[in-house]
Amino acid sequence: MSETKRIRKTLVGRIVTDTADKTVSVQVKRSYRHRLYKKTITASKNYLAHDEKNEYKIGEVVKIEECAPLSKRKTWFVKERVATGRKS
């Protein structure tokens, strides 16, 4: 039998909340052009991602990867840190 390897989706976004235990909320922004009006539109969506060691903080840019459902809304996990957070 042949093993089919499933390619997992990966997204890059900024952490907006880290208050829940082992969970962070990551905001992913994307830009696209409107078909009729040719205007560039920026859309954003929030994803809940699993953070096993609670090591990621607000403002950091992270890469998240798709996984099997861990809860009702959490189907992503934080794979790696891309950039550190901004100091405010």
QUIHU-V390865 format. One record per residue. SS is DSSP state (H for helix, E for strand, C for the rest). PSI is psi as a letter, one per 30 degrees, with the letter a starting at -180 (none if undefined). OMEGA is omega in whole degrees, 0 to 359 (999 if undefined). Layout:
ss: [SS/SS]
psi: [PSI/PSI]
omega: [OMEGA/OMEGA]
This chain:
ss: [C/C/C/C/C/C/C/C/C/E/E/E/E/E/E/E/E/C/C/C/C/C/E/E/E/E/E/E/E/E/E/E/E/C/C/C/C/C/C/E/E/E/E/E/E/E/E/E/E/E/C/C/C/C/C/C/C/C/C/C/E/E/E/E/E/E/C/C/C/C/C/C/C/E/E/E/E/E/E/E/E/E/E/C/C/C/C/C]
psi: [k/k/k/k/k/k/k/k/k/k/l/k/l/k/k/f/k/g/e/l/k/g/k/l/k/k/k/k/k/k/k/l/k/k/e/e/f/g/k/k/k/j/k/l/k/k/k/k/k/k/j/e/g/h/f/k/l/k/f/k/k/l/k/l/k/k/l/k/k/f/a/e/f/j/g/l/l/k/e/l/k/e/l/l/l/k/k/none]
omega: [179/177/175/180/181/177/181/177/174/179/177/181/182/179/181/175/176/185/181/180/179/180/173/176/185/178/180/180/175/179/176/180/177/185/184/187/176/179/177/182/176/179/178/179/179/178/173/182/181/178/189/186/183/185/183/185/181/177/180/176/184/174/179/182/180/178/176/182/177/175/184/184/186/180/179/172/181/182/181/177/179/179/178/184/176/175/180/999]
